[in-house]
Structure formats: structure tokens, C-alpha cells
Amino acid sequence: MESESRGTTQGTTAGAPGPGGGVEDYVTRVFTVPAEIPLADWNALLELEADPSPFMRLEYLAALDASGSATHRTGWRPAFMTLWDSGHMVAACPLYLKQHSYGEYVFDWAWANAYEQHGLSYYPKALVAVPFTPVPGARLLARDDASRAALLQALLRYCQEQQLSSLHLLFAQPRDQQACVDAGLMLRHTVQFHWHNQKYLDFDQFLASLQQDKRKKIRQERRKVADAGVQFRHAQGRDISPADWRFFYSCYERTYLEHGNAPYLQPDFFARMARDMPEHWLMFVAERDGRPIASSLVGIDASQRVAYGRYWGALERVNCLHFEACYYQPLNWCIDHGFERFEGGAQGEHKMARALLPTRTSSAHWLAHPAFSDAVARFLEREESGVDSYLSHLAERNPVRASAGVPPATTPDNLA
């Protein structure tokens, strides 16, 4: 379903857009069913962006909704915002009306508690994000800066009309951040850990770039998995069999249940990924005595040469198996296939020991209540100072040798 408006008037039809860049110069359509948005139009806008991660493709977002993973029932009510000019979609974003703050990875629980303590409602709030997917990238898809600014105007106006407490854009790209700053939103910074390929010839050359203690630790961890009789195979795209997908989900579900939670993503979501976006998935399967015992799933973007660590699970416990399945196997694959970056997801300082280095990520926030907005602005100033100090502290613990550069090809025998 969709609703249409020009400016704030619901249900009007489109006229000729004016020459300016305001929201009044476009027709605004809000879609509550992502699959009803023209797929080619959405993805064409995405391809114009500098950071077009596959998780912003409409197939991915529609699968979250259609599978029951991110829906009104689970606290994610889609209200995807689109702007149209002369019958063409010129800007769009995935907007959700949230009844909670789960599955976001940028934490605002303290803000919600403060609202509640003052007798105010923080939920529903407006969120521009990819559910359960803390991957930085484009959020405000637009043909140009004027359309991007108008889309943000439309979002803020929608929040005011719906009397929502706040608007949040998570893990946004620099263009989006600048548009948000220009519109008066507040930026918030967090830290993720990403690995960068320095044109390594093989995994041993990568190890040679690390400090001795890190090199030794990785070798020990890999040896524990090998000594346990575990071997790995991988499959990519349409070579991932239906049996592999079923086995992966059993591992993924088991891991969530062991931590006392039901999994966010439903089996039908992964079935849709296998059908609609197979080229963006790489699966590793751990086997022992000819039986699969664990699996990890990595998102890939061949055009950008980027891989994204996403999900994993195990049916049997093996010491260090998680590190092998989620880091060492994917990193080795990235080196073999010339991928330039591997993103390890949200949080996880332990990833530095595996040469995933700290990277600043940013989100943008608007709060309708002036007093709370001022309080959050002061909080974010203090928090930013803390993030800067944290990054400086992490820089002192860089696992890469200062003189490493790109070392010559080596073998395990001549490394400490």
C-alpha cells in the first residue's frame, strides 16, 4: 500500500515540479509494502551512490518484510519514503516506525528511559536503517544533492505530522551525514572493525605483516581447529545448495537459541536471498568426519570488492571454531579473490587481534522535544570526545607491524 502527497497534503496528484529544491517540488509517496516499490527504480538510485551496499537493494529490504522478519508485528512498521519528479523516482529511503530499539546496533535505550521517566513517549520513533544489518553505506538514495535534501525535508515533515518523537539515520555514508548536518540533525559516532587487503599474495604474507604475538596467536587458533579434525569447504552464489542453506539455518537458529533469543531472521528470508540475490552470498561449511558441524555466511559485493561478515552458527563445540569460520576462512578467501575489504560488523574489540582495524561510523539524529534535543546534543559532545580517546587508545594497539607495508611472500616455516 502507498499514500501520496505533495508537501503536506495527502492524496493530491502530481503536477509539474517547480525549479527549486524543496520538498514541495516533488510528489511524496510512502509505501508500507516495500515489494510494491518499482524495483528497477530503487536499485538504479542505489547504483548512483558511492557506498551501494547490497543490503540496500530492494530485494533485500523486501525480503525482510515479506518473510515476516522486519514487519509491523515484530516492531518494524515499513513506511518507505520516495520522492517523484515527472513520474520518475528521484529519491528514496527505507523508513521504519519502530516500537523498540532492538536490532539497530546504535543504542538509544538511555534516551528512551529518560523520556519514560518524564512521562513522555519515545516510541514510536522513525528509523532510516537496514534492519539487523549494521553495515555502513548509503541511506538517502537520490539522483542529486537537491533531491537528497528534499528527501530529508520530507522525512522531518512526516515525523512532525505523525507526531513521532525522533528520527534516526544509522550507519550513514558521508553524503548523507552532510545532508543531515545541513538540516540541523546531530551526528553520533561509533566504532567498527574492518580488515583491509594490502594486496597480499596469500594468507601467510598477511600473517607476516602482523606483530609476532598476533601471528603466533592466529596460528595457534587455526591449529586447534585443524587438530580437531575440522575441514572447510565454501560455496558461492547459485553453487550454495538448498541443503547448505537448510544446514546453515539450523546452525544460525541454534546459536540464537543458546543465547536465550529467537533468531531475528526467518527461514523464508534466506530462501528469498538464495532466489533473488544469490550472487551476494558466500557460505563456509565446517565438516568433521564427513559431517557438517558449523557454517558462516558472508555477504559479498563483487563490484566494490567488499565482503561482509554476517551470520554464523555451530552444532558442535570446537575450540576456536568461531574465529576460523568467521574471520580466517573469509580473510583467506578475500586474499585469494582480490577483495579489498572485509567488514566484521558492529562492536567487537577482539577483532583487532585478527587485524580488523577500528573504523569510525556515524549516524544522525533529530528529536522533536527541544529540551531533550538540547540534552542529547550535550551528551553527544561528551560521547564524541570519548570516541576520539578510544580510537587513539586503539591506535596504540595496532597489530600490524610498523614497517610491514606489503611484505614479501613467505611460508609458515620462516615466520616466528
C-alpha positions as CSV (number, residue, x, y, z in Angstrom):
1,M,0.0,0.0,0.0
2,E,1.1,3.6,-0.5
3,S,0.0,7.1,0.2
4,E,0.8,10.1,-1.9
5,S,1.3,13.8,-1.2
6,R,2.8,17.0,-2.4
7,G,4.2,18.8,0.6
8,T,1.8,18.0,3.4
9,T,-1.4,17.4,1.5
10,Q,-2.4,13.8,1.3
11,G,-3.9,12.3,-1.8
12,T,-3.2,15.0,-4.3
13,T,-2.0,14.2,-7.8
14,A,1.3,15.2,-9.3
15,G,1.8,18.5,-11.1
16,A,4.8,19.9,-12.8
17,P,7.7,20.3,-10.3
18,G,9.0,23.7,-9.6
19,P,12.6,24.8,-10.2
20,G,13.7,24.8,-6.5
21,G,14.9,22.0,-4.3
22,G,12.3,21.9,-1.6
23,V,10.0,19.0,-0.8
24,E,7.1,20.9,-2.3
25,D,8.8,20.4,-5.7
26,Y,8.3,16.7,-5.6
27,V,5.5,14.2,-5.2
28,T,6.0,12.2,-2.0
29,R,4.8,8.6,-1.9
30,V,5.0,6.5,1.3
31,F,5.0,2.7,0.8
32,T,4.0,0.4,3.6
33,V,4.8,-2.7,1.5
34,P,8.4,-2.5,0.2
35,A,7.8,-5.0,-2.6
36,E,5.3,-2.6,-4.2
37,I,8.1,-0.1,-4.9
38,P,9.4,-0.3,-8.5
39,L,12.5,-2.4,-8.0
40,A,14.5,-1.1,-11.0
41,D,13.9,2.5,-10.0
42,W,15.1,1.9,-6.4
43,N,18.2,-0.1,-7.4
44,A,19.1,2.5,-10.1
45,L,19.2,5.2,-7.4
46,L,21.3,2.9,-5.3
47,E,23.9,2.4,-8.1
48,L,24.4,6.2,-8.2
49,E,25.7,6.2,-4.6
50,A,29.3,6.0,-3.5
51,D,28.5,3.2,-1.0
52,P,25.9,1.0,-2.6
53,S,26.0,-2.0,-0.3
54,P,23.9,-5.0,-1.4
55,F,21.9,-4.7,1.8
56,M,20.2,-1.6,0.5
57,R,19.0,-3.4,-2.6
58,L,15.2,-3.5,-2.7
59,E,15.3,-7.3,-2.9
60,Y,17.0,-7.5,0.5
61,L,14.7,-5.0,2.1
62,A,11.5,-6.5,0.6
63,A,12.6,-10.0,1.8
64,L,12.9,-8.7,5.4
65,D,9.3,-7.6,5.1
66,A,7.8,-10.5,3.1
67,S,9.5,-13.1,5.2
68,G,8.0,-11.7,8.4
69,S,11.4,-10.8,9.8
70,A,11.0,-7.0,9.9
71,T,7.3,-6.1,9.9
72,H,4.7,-4.3,12.0
73,R,4.3,-7.5,14.0
74,T,8.0,-7.5,15.0
75,G,8.1,-3.8,15.8
76,W,9.3,-2.6,12.4
77,R,6.5,-0.9,10.5
78,P,7.6,0.0,7.0
79,A,6.9,3.4,5.7
80,F,9.4,3.7,2.9
81,M,9.7,7.3,1.7
82,T,10.0,8.1,-2.0
83,L,10.1,11.4,-4.0
84,W,9.0,11.6,-7.6
85,D,9.6,14.2,-10.3
86,S,7.6,14.0,-13.5
87,G,6.8,10.3,-12.9
88,H,10.4,9.4,-12.1
89,M,11.5,8.3,-8.7
90,V,14.4,10.7,-7.7
91,A,15.0,9.9,-4.1
92,A,14.1,7.1,-1.6
93,C,14.9,5.6,1.7
94,P,13.9,2.7,4.0
95,L,11.9,4.3,6.8
96,Y,10.5,2.2,9.7
97,L,8.3,3.3,12.5
98,K,9.8,1.5,15.5
99,Q,8.2,0.3,18.7
100,H,11.5,-0.7,20.3
101,S,15.3,-0.3,19.7
102,Y,16.2,-3.9,19.1
103,G,18.2,-4.9,16.0
104,E,19.8,-1.4,15.4
105,Y,23.3,-1.6,16.9
106,V,23.3,2.1,17.7
107,F,22.0,2.2,21.2
108,D,19.4,4.8,22.4
109,W,17.9,2.9,25.4
110,A,19.0,5.7,27.8
111,W,17.2,8.2,25.7
112,A,14.0,6.1,25.7
113,N,14.3,5.7,29.5
114,A,14.7,9.4,30.0
115,Y,11.6,10.1,28.0
116,E,9.7,7.5,30.1
117,Q,10.9,9.0,33.4
118,H,9.4,12.3,32.3
119,G,6.1,10.8,31.3
120,L,6.7,11.1,27.6
121,S,6.5,8.5,24.8
122,Y,9.7,7.7,22.9
123,Y,8.1,5.1,20.8
124,P,7.1,5.0,18.0
125,K,10.2,6.6,16.6
126,A,11.3,6.9,12.9
127,L,14.3,5.0,11.7
128,V,16.2,5.1,8.4
129,A,18.2,1.9,8.5
130,V,18.6,-1.6,7.3
131,P,17.1,-3.9,9.9
132,F,19.6,-6.1,11.8
133,T,22.3,-5.1,9.4
134,P,25.0,-2.7,10.8
135,V,26.7,-2.2,7.5
136,P,27.7,1.5,6.7
137,G,26.6,2.8,3.4
138,A,24.0,4.9,1.5
139,R,20.8,5.5,3.3
140,L,19.3,8.5,1.5
141,L,19.2,7.4,-2.1
142,A,19.0,10.3,-4.5
143,R,19.8,11.4,-8.1
144,D,21.5,14.6,-6.8
145,D,22.1,16.7,-3.6
146,A,18.9,18.7,-4.1
147,S,16.8,15.6,-4.1
148,R,18.7,14.2,-1.1
149,A,18.0,17.4,0.8
150,A,14.3,17.3,-0.2
151,L,14.0,13.7,0.9
152,L,15.4,14.7,4.3
153,Q,12.8,17.5,4.5
154,A,10.1,15.1,3.7
155,L,11.3,12.8,6.5
156,L,11.3,15.5,9.0
157,R,7.9,16.8,7.9
158,Y,6.5,13.3,8.1
159,C,7.8,12.8,11.6
160,Q,6.1,16.1,12.7
161,E,2.8,15.2,11.0
162,Q,2.8,11.7,12.6
163,Q,3.9,13.2,16.0
164,L,6.9,10.9,16.2
165,S,9.4,11.5,19.0
166,S,12.5,11.3,16.8
167,L,14.3,10.5,13.5
168,H,17.4,8.4,13.3
169,L,19.6,7.5,10.3
170,L,22.0,4.7,11.1
171,F,25.4,3.9,9.6
172,A,25.1,6.6,7.0
173,Q,27.6,7.5,4.2
174,P,29.3,10.9,4.2
175,R,26.9,12.4,1.7
176,D,24.0,11.6,4.0
177,Q,25.8,12.8,7.0
178,Q,26.4,16.2,5.3
179,A,22.8,16.5,4.3
180,C,21.8,15.7,7.9
181,V,24.2,18.3,9.3
182,D,22.9,20.9,6.9
183,A,19.3,20.1,8.0
184,G,20.3,20.5,11.7
185,L,20.5,16.9,12.8
186,M,23.0,15.7,15.3
187,L,25.8,13.3,14.4
188,R,26.8,10.4,16.6
189,H,29.9,8.3,16.1
190,T,30.6,4.7,16.9
191,V,33.4,2.2,16.1
192,Q,33.5,-0.8,13.9
193,F,36.4,-3.1,12.9
194,H,37.3,-3.6,9.2
195,W,40.1,-5.5,7.5
196,H,41.9,-4.0,4.5
197,N,43.7,-6.1,1.9
198,Q,47.2,-4.7,1.3
199,K,47.5,-6.8,-1.9
200,Y,48.6,-9.8,-0.1
201,L,49.6,-12.8,-2.2
202,D,48.5,-15.3,0.3
203,F,47.4,-15.8,3.9
204,D,51.0,-16.3,5.1
205,Q,52.0,-12.9,3.6
206,F,49.2,-11.4,5.5
207,L,50.4,-13.0,8.7
208,A,53.9,-11.7,8.1
209,S,52.5,-8.2,8.3
210,L,51.4,-8.7,11.9
211,Q,53.3,-8.4,15.1
212,Q,54.8,-11.6,16.3
213,D,52.4,-12.2,19.2
214,K,49.4,-11.8,16.9
215,R,50.9,-14.0,14.3
216,K,51.5,-16.7,16.9
217,K,48.1,-16.4,18.3
218,I,46.3,-16.8,14.9
219,R,48.5,-19.8,14.1
220,Q,47.6,-21.4,17.4
221,E,43.9,-20.8,16.9
222,R,44.0,-22.3,13.4
223,R,46.0,-25.3,14.6
224,K,43.4,-26.1,17.3
225,V,40.7,-26.3,14.7
226,A,42.7,-28.4,12.3
227,D,43.9,-30.7,15.1
228,A,40.2,-31.3,16.0
229,G,39.8,-32.8,12.5
230,V,37.7,-29.9,11.1
231,Q,38.0,-29.0,7.4
232,F,36.2,-26.3,5.5
233,R,34.6,-26.0,2.1
234,H,32.9,-23.0,0.7
235,A,30.3,-22.3,-1.9
236,Q,29.3,-19.1,-3.7
237,G,26.1,-17.8,-5.3
238,R,24.0,-20.5,-7.0
239,D,26.5,-23.1,-6.0
240,I,25.2,-22.9,-2.5
241,S,22.8,-25.9,-2.5
242,P,19.3,-25.9,-0.8
243,A,20.8,-28.5,1.6
244,D,23.6,-26.0,2.5
245,W,21.0,-23.2,3.1
246,R,19.0,-25.5,5.3
247,F,22.0,-26.6,7.3
248,F,23.1,-23.0,7.7
249,Y,19.8,-22.0,9.2
250,S,19.9,-24.9,11.7
251,C,23.3,-23.5,12.9
252,Y,22.1,-19.9,12.9
253,E,19.0,-20.7,14.8
254,R,20.8,-22.9,17.3
255,T,23.3,-20.2,18.2
256,Y,20.5,-17.7,18.9
257,L,18.5,-20.1,21.0
258,E,21.6,-21.0,23.0
259,H,21.8,-17.3,24.0
260,G,18.2,-17.3,25.0
261,N,16.7,-15.5,22.0
262,A,14.7,-16.4,18.9
263,P,16.5,-15.5,15.7
264,Y,15.6,-12.2,14.1
265,L,15.6,-13.7,10.5
266,Q,13.1,-16.3,9.4
267,P,13.9,-19.2,7.1
268,D,11.9,-17.6,4.3
269,F,14.3,-14.6,4.3
270,F,17.2,-16.8,3.4
271,A,15.1,-18.7,0.9
272,R,14.5,-15.4,-0.8
273,M,18.2,-14.5,-0.7
274,A,19.0,-17.7,-2.4
275,R,16.4,-17.0,-5.1
276,D,16.7,-13.2,-5.5
277,M,20.3,-12.3,-4.6
278,P,22.4,-15.4,-4.8
279,E,25.4,-13.5,-6.3
280,H,25.8,-11.6,-3.0
281,W,26.4,-14.6,-0.7
282,L,29.3,-16.8,0.2
283,M,29.0,-19.7,2.6
284,F,31.6,-21.6,4.6
285,V,30.8,-25.0,6.0
286,A,32.9,-26.8,8.6
287,E,33.0,-30.6,8.4
288,R,34.3,-33.2,10.7
289,D,34.4,-36.9,9.8
290,G,32.4,-36.1,6.7
291,R,29.6,-34.4,8.7
292,P,28.8,-30.7,8.6
293,I,29.1,-29.2,12.1
294,A,29.1,-25.4,11.6
295,S,28.6,-22.7,9.0
296,S,29.2,-19.0,8.4
297,L,27.5,-16.7,5.8
298,V,29.3,-13.8,4.3
299,G,27.8,-11.1,2.1
300,I,29.8,-10.0,-0.9
301,D,29.8,-7.2,-3.4
302,A,32.0,-8.1,-6.3
303,S,31.7,-4.7,-7.9
304,Q,33.0,-2.9,-4.8
305,R,35.4,-5.8,-3.9
306,V,34.0,-5.8,-0.3
307,A,32.9,-8.8,1.9
308,Y,30.7,-8.5,5.0
309,G,30.8,-10.9,7.9
310,R,27.1,-11.6,8.7
311,Y,25.9,-14.8,10.4
312,W,27.3,-18.0,11.8
313,G,26.3,-20.9,13.9
314,A,27.6,-24.3,15.1
315,L,26.0,-27.6,16.1
316,E,29.1,-28.9,17.9
317,R,31.6,-27.1,20.1
318,V,35.2,-26.9,18.8
319,N,37.8,-24.6,20.4
320,C,38.4,-21.5,18.2
321,L,36.0,-22.7,15.5
322,H,34.2,-19.3,15.6
323,F,37.4,-17.5,14.7
324,E,38.2,-19.8,11.9
325,A,34.7,-19.8,10.4
326,C,34.0,-16.0,10.8
327,Y,37.5,-14.5,10.2
328,Y,40.3,-16.7,8.9
329,Q,38.4,-18.5,6.2
330,P,36.7,-15.3,4.9
331,L,40.0,-13.4,5.0
332,N,41.8,-16.2,3.1
333,W,39.0,-16.1,0.5
334,C,39.3,-12.3,0.2
335,I,43.0,-12.6,-0.4
336,D,42.6,-15.3,-3.0
337,H,39.9,-13.4,-4.8
338,G,41.3,-9.9,-4.6
339,F,38.7,-8.4,-2.4
340,E,39.8,-5.2,-0.8
341,R,37.9,-5.0,2.4
342,F,36.2,-7.3,5.0
343,E,33.8,-5.7,7.4
344,G,33.4,-7.5,10.6
345,G,30.1,-5.9,11.8
346,A,29.3,-4.0,14.9
347,Q,31.4,-3.8,18.0
348,G,34.0,-6.4,18.9
349,E,37.3,-5.1,20.1
350,H,38.6,-8.7,20.0
351,K,38.6,-8.4,16.2
352,M,41.7,-6.2,16.4
353,A,43.8,-9.3,17.2
354,R,42.7,-10.7,13.8
355,A,43.9,-7.5,12.1
356,L,40.4,-5.9,11.7
357,L,41.2,-2.2,12.5
358,P,39.0,0.4,14.1
359,T,36.8,2.5,11.7
360,R,34.6,5.4,12.7
361,T,31.0,5.0,11.7
362,S,28.3,7.7,12.0
363,S,24.6,8.1,12.5
364,A,22.3,11.2,12.6
365,H,19.5,12.1,15.0
366,W,16.7,14.5,15.3
367,L,14.5,14.8,18.4
368,A,11.2,16.7,18.3
369,H,11.3,17.8,22.0
370,P,13.5,20.9,22.3
371,A,14.7,20.2,25.8
372,F,15.6,16.6,25.2
373,S,17.2,17.6,21.9
374,D,19.5,20.0,23.8
375,A,20.3,17.4,26.4
376,V,21.2,14.8,23.8
377,A,23.4,17.4,21.9
378,R,25.4,17.9,25.1
379,F,25.6,14.2,25.7
380,L,26.9,13.6,22.1
381,E,29.6,16.2,22.6
382,R,30.9,14.3,25.6
383,E,30.5,11.0,23.8
384,E,32.4,12.1,20.7
385,S,35.3,13.1,22.9
386,G,35.2,9.6,24.4
387,V,35.1,8.0,21.0
388,D,38.2,10.1,19.9
389,S,40.1,8.9,23.0
390,Y,39.0,5.3,22.4
391,L,40.3,5.5,18.8
392,S,43.6,6.9,20.0
393,H,43.9,4.1,22.5
394,L,43.1,1.5,19.9
395,A,45.7,3.0,17.5
396,E,48.4,2.3,20.1
397,R,47.4,-1.4,19.9
398,N,47.6,-1.7,16.2
399,P,48.5,-5.4,15.4
400,V,50.2,-4.5,12.1
401,R,54.0,-4.2,12.2
402,A,55.0,-0.5,11.8
403,S,57.4,-1.4,9.0
404,A,55.2,-4.0,7.4
405,G,53.9,-2.4,4.2
406,V,53.4,-5.3,1.9
407,P,56.0,-7.9,2.9
408,P,57.5,-10.4,0.5
409,A,55.8,-13.8,0.1
410,T,56.6,-16.1,3.0
411,T,55.8,-19.5,4.2
412,P,54.8,-20.6,7.7
413,D,58.2,-22.2,8.3
414,N,60.1,-18.9,8.2
415,L,57.8,-16.9,10.4
416,A,58.1,-16.7,14.2
